[in-house]
Amino acid sequence: MLETKLTRKLKVQYPLIQAPMAGGPTTPELVAAVSNAGGMGSLGAGYLSPDQIRIAIKEIRRLTDRPFGVNLFVFEEPNLSNDAIEGMNDYLNKYRAELGIASSPPIPQFAESFEEQVNVLLEENIPVFSFTFGIPSTGVIQAFKRQGTIVIGTATTVEEGIRLEEAGVDAVVAQGSEAGGHRGTFATNAADALIGTMALVPQMVDTLSIPVIASGGIMDGRGLAASLVLGASAVQMGTAFLTSAESGAHAAHKQKIVTSTEDATEVTFAYSGKAARGIRTEFMDDMRFYEGTIPDYPIQNVLTRDIRQAATRASNPEFMSLWAGQGLRLAKEQQAAAEIVKQTVEQARIVIGDLGRGV
């Protein structure tokens, strides 16, 4: 009943993809658990070194023989003066002092080499490659497709979806404004790309000729059923899995998710320099008063890394990046990922069955 062209192409049982959340939540255990349960697990590898990616892929393959995906960030060359970077680094010292860590630390490299990350994925011949923040070169996309890897891009507007289809991807994630974490916007201003999932999905479905994957605020079988009715070929769920037993999210992050409400999140540039939705924190509130320019991603992400890491060690959520979508009241605490998949699918079947009977 829930089979689609995309599930057949992906060789998975259910049209349910676990979102590739970078920064630790998508452990090999979580990825494998979702895949073993009939969905498709995804490794968020944007921050991982090539060696770390290879190790994680091997561990996933040890835990499952089912299809899985790996997601990377399409690197953007930042353009900002050294004065602006130094100004932000100095401003952040007040948070470092509060957390008891060194002030004005040396600035490390801004990001991992996208080319080297891609090479590892090609060498490992992964089943699915997904990406966000832009579009890789034609050469990269075609290299994956030549070896049979399914390629999935991320779009926050129909125009971005069109560009991705023209670039040759096999499917597009339609990321609604409700989605937690970083926005995948690349063709317009982030503030102009906050289209809700229910509005974005059918417009993208009607415009594109490739499968559309609904993402943003989808937490259970009702969201899955609604997305399929809107024409989506699958859903991508992130926040629902953040609190799972297998998730690598910090305990304080998980607790904030299960105790927060739908109005507790906002889109911020404060942590990384790129628009991202997360639960409001003291750091986000205070950074509103910064009079300088917040450096673009990945510079700001690197500048705040020591603060976020220190907050994690101290279990202080007010300085952590608590990425989450707007479906917070629907989050369940420490549930096994396989059970989340099972309950979502069972509920979707009931909802779709009720629709068919005119209930």
C-alpha positions in Angstrom: 0.0 0.0 0.0 2.9 2.4 0.7 5.1 1.3 -2.2 6.1 4.1 -4.6 8.4 4.3 -7.6 11.0 5.8 -5.3 10.9 2.9 -2.8 11.4 0.5 -5.7 14.3 2.5 -7.0 15.8 2.8 -3.5 15.1 -0.9 -2.9 13.5 -0.2 0.5 10.2 -1.4 2.0 8.7 1.9 3.1 8.8 5.5 1.8 10.5 6.8 4.9 14.0 8.3 5.0 15.8 9.2 8.2 17.2 12.7 7.8 21.0 12.9 7.6 21.6 15.1 10.6 25.3 16.1 10.8 27.2 16.7 13.9 26.7 13.4 15.7 23.0 12.4 15.9 23.2 10.0 12.9 25.3 7.2 14.4 25.9 4.1 12.4 23.6 2.4 14.9 20.7 4.8 14.0 21.3 4.6 10.3 21.4 0.8 10.3 18.4 0.5 12.6 16.2 2.5 10.3 17.4 0.6 7.2 16.8 -2.7 9.0 13.3 -1.7 9.9 12.4 -1.1 6.2 13.1 2.6 5.9 16.3 4.2 4.7 18.9 5.4 7.2 21.2 8.3 6.3 24.6 9.3 7.6 25.1 13.1 8.1 28.8 13.3 7.1 29.2 17.0 6.3 31.5 17.6 9.3 33.4 14.3 9.1 36.9 13.8 7.7 37.4 11.4 4.8 38.8 8.8 7.3 35.9 9.2 9.7 33.4 8.8 6.8 35.1 5.6 5.7 35.0 4.2 9.2 31.3 5.1 9.7 30.4 3.5 6.3 32.1 0.3 7.2 30.4 0.2 10.6 27.0 0.8 8.9 27.7 -2.1 6.5 28.6 -4.3 9.5 25.2 -3.6 11.0 23.0 -3.8 8.0 22.9 -5.2 4.4 20.1 -2.8 3.5 20.4 0.4 1.4 21.5 3.6 3.2 22.5 7.1 2.2 25.4 9.4 3.0 24.9 13.2 2.9 27.5 15.9 2.3 27.5 19.7 2.4 28.3 21.4 -1.0 31.1 23.7 0.0 30.6 27.4 -0.4 33.6 29.7 -0.6 33.1 32.3 2.1 33.8 35.9 1.3 34.6 38.0 4.4 37.4 40.3 5.6 39.8 39.2 8.3 38.7 42.2 10.4 35.1 40.8 10.5 36.3 37.4 11.4 38.6 38.7 14.2 35.7 41.0 15.4 33.4 38.0 15.8 36.1 35.9 17.4 36.8 38.6 20.0 33.0 39.0 20.6 32.7 35.3 21.4 35.3 35.6 24.2 32.6 36.6 26.7 30.9 33.2 26.1 34.2 31.4 26.3 34.9 33.1 29.7 31.4 32.0 31.0 32.2 28.4 29.9 35.8 28.5 31.3 37.6 27.9 28.1 40.5 29.7 26.4 39.8 33.1 24.7 40.6 33.9 21.0 41.7 30.3 20.0 43.5 29.8 16.7 41.0 29.4 13.9 41.3 26.0 12.3 40.4 25.1 8.7 36.9 26.2 7.8 35.7 22.9 6.4 36.6 19.4 5.3 37.6 18.9 1.7 34.4 18.2 -0.3 36.5 16.6 -3.1 38.2 14.2 -0.7 34.9 13.4 1.0 33.3 12.6 -2.4 36.2 10.4 -3.3 35.7 8.2 -0.3 32.0 7.8 -1.1 32.8 6.9 -4.7 35.4 4.4 -3.5 33.0 2.9 -1.0 30.3 2.7 -3.8 27.5 3.8 -1.4 23.9 3.1 -2.4 22.6 6.7 -2.1 24.4 10.0 -2.1 22.5 13.1 -0.9 23.6 16.7 -0.6 22.5 20.1 0.6 23.6 23.8 0.4 23.9 23.8 -3.4 24.6 21.6 -6.3 27.8 19.6 -6.9 29.5 19.8 -10.3 28.1 17.8 -13.2 31.2 15.6 -13.0 30.5 14.7 -9.4 26.9 13.8 -10.0 27.6 11.8 -13.1 30.5 9.9 -11.3 27.9 8.6 -8.8 25.3 7.8 -11.4 27.8 5.8 -13.5 28.3 3.4 -10.6 24.6 3.1 -9.9 24.4 5.4 -6.9 21.1 7.2 -6.5 21.6 11.0 -6.2 19.3 13.2 -4.1 19.5 17.0 -3.8 17.8 19.4 -1.3 15.5 22.3 -2.3 13.6 24.9 -0.4 11.9 26.4 -3.4 10.4 25.1 -6.7 13.1 27.0 -8.6 15.8 25.1 -6.7 14.1 21.9 -7.4 14.1 22.7 -11.1 17.8 23.4 -11.0 18.5 20.1 -9.3 16.5 18.2 -11.8 18.4 19.9 -14.6 21.6 18.9 -12.9 20.6 15.3 -13.2 19.6 14.2 -9.7 17.3 11.2 -9.2 15.0 12.8 -6.6 14.6 16.1 -4.6 14.0 16.6 -0.9 11.4 19.4 -0.6 12.5 21.0 2.7 9.6 22.9 4.2 10.2 25.8 6.6 9.1 23.6 9.5 12.2 21.5 9.2 14.8 21.5 11.9 18.5 22.1 11.3 20.2 23.9 8.4 18.2 25.2 5.5 19.3 23.9 2.1 18.6 27.2 0.4 21.0 28.1 -2.4 19.2 30.0 -5.1 17.7 32.9 -3.1 17.8 34.7 0.2 17.1 32.4 3.1 14.3 34.6 4.4 12.5 34.3 1.0 12.6 30.5 1.1 10.6 29.7 4.1 7.7 27.9 2.3 5.8 25.5 4.4 5.9 21.8 3.6 2.2 21.6 2.7 2.5 24.4 0.2 6.0 23.4 -1.2 5.4 19.7 -1.8 2.5 19.8 -4.3 3.9 22.7 -6.2 7.2 20.9 -6.6 5.5 17.6 -7.5 3.5 19.4 -10.2 6.6 21.0 -11.7 9.2 18.3 -11.6 9.2 15.0 -13.4 11.4 13.2 -10.8 10.3 12.0 -7.3 9.8 14.5 -4.5 10.6 13.7 -0.9 8.6 15.7 1.7 10.5 17.1 4.7 9.7 19.4 7.5 7.4 18.9 10.5 6.7 15.3 9.7 6.7 13.3 12.9 4.3 10.4 12.5 2.1 8.4 10.2 -0.3 11.2 9.7 2.5 13.3 8.2 3.6 10.4 6.0 0.0 9.8 4.8 -0.5 13.6 4.2 2.7 13.8 2.2 1.8 10.9 0.0 -1.6 12.4 -0.7 0.1 15.7 -1.7 2.1 13.7 -4.3 5.4 13.0 -2.5 7.1 9.7 -3.1 8.5 9.5 0.4 9.1 11.5 3.5 12.3 12.5 5.3 12.0 12.6 9.1 14.7 14.2 11.3 13.4 15.4 14.7 11.4 12.3 15.2 14.6 10.3 15.3 16.7 12.8 17.2 15.3 11.5 20.5 15.6 7.8 19.6 17.6 5.4 21.6 20.2 5.1 18.8 20.6 8.8 18.2 23.9 10.4 19.1 22.3 13.7 20.1 23.3 14.9 23.6 21.0 14.0 26.5 20.4 17.7 27.1 19.4 18.2 23.5 17.0 15.2 23.6 15.4 16.5 26.9 14.9 20.0 25.4 13.1 18.4 22.4 10.6 16.4 24.5 9.9 19.2 26.9 9.5 22.0 24.3 6.5 23.1 22.2 5.8 24.0 18.6 6.6 27.7 19.2 10.0 27.1 20.8 12.1 27.2 17.7 13.3 29.9 15.3 15.6 30.2 12.3 19.0 31.6 13.3 22.4 32.4 11.7 24.1 32.7 15.1 25.8 29.3 15.4 27.0 28.6 11.9 26.5 31.6 9.6 23.8 29.7 7.7 20.1 29.7 8.4 19.1 26.8 10.6 16.0 26.1 12.8 16.6 25.2 16.4 15.2 25.6 19.9 15.8 29.1 21.2 18.7 29.4 23.6 20.4 32.2 25.5 23.2 32.3 22.9 20.7 32.9 20.1 18.9 35.6 22.1 22.1 37.4 23.0 23.6 37.2 19.5 20.7 39.4 18.2 22.5 42.3 19.8 25.8 41.8 17.9 26.3 44.9 15.8 28.9 43.5 13.5 28.5 41.0 10.6 28.0 37.4 11.4 30.5 35.6 9.2 29.0 33.2 6.5 29.1 29.5 6.8 31.5 27.7 7.4 33.5 30.5 9.1 31.0 31.2 11.9 30.5 27.4 12.4 34.2 27.1 13.1 34.4 30.2 15.3 31.6 28.9 17.6 32.7 25.2 17.6 34.8 25.5 20.8 31.8 27.1 22.6 29.4 24.4 21.5 31.8 21.7 22.4 32.4 23.2 25.9 28.6 23.5 26.4 28.2 19.9 25.4 30.8 18.8 28.0 29.1 20.9 30.6 25.6 19.7 29.6 24.6 23.3 29.2 22.0 23.5 26.5 21.9 27.3 26.5 25.1 27.4 24.4 24.5 24.2 22.3 22.9 24.2 18.9 19.6 22.5 19.6 18.5 21.8 16.0 14.9 20.7 15.9 11.8 21.1 13.7 8.4 22.5 14.7 6.7 19.2 15.5 8.1 19.1 19.0 5.0 18.0 20.9 5.0 14.8 18.9 8.5 13.7 19.8 8.8 10.6 21.9 11.5 9.9 24.5 14.2 7.2 24.0 12.0 5.1 21.6 13.9 2.6 19.5 14.3 3.8 15.9 12.8 0.6 14.5 9.7 1.2 16.6 9.4 4.8 15.2 9.5 3.3 11.7 6.9 0.6 12.6 4.5 3.0 14.3 4.8 5.6 11.5 4.0 3.1 8.8 1.2 1.4 10.7 -0.5 4.8 11.4 -0.1 5.9 7.8 -1.8 2.7 6.6 -4.7 3.3 9.0 -5.1 7.0 7.9 -4.9 6.1 4.2 -7.4 3.3 4.7 -9.8 5.6 6.5 -9.5 8.1 3.6 -10.3 5.3 1.1 -13.5 4.5 3.1 -14.5 8.1 3.3 -14.1 8.2 7.1 
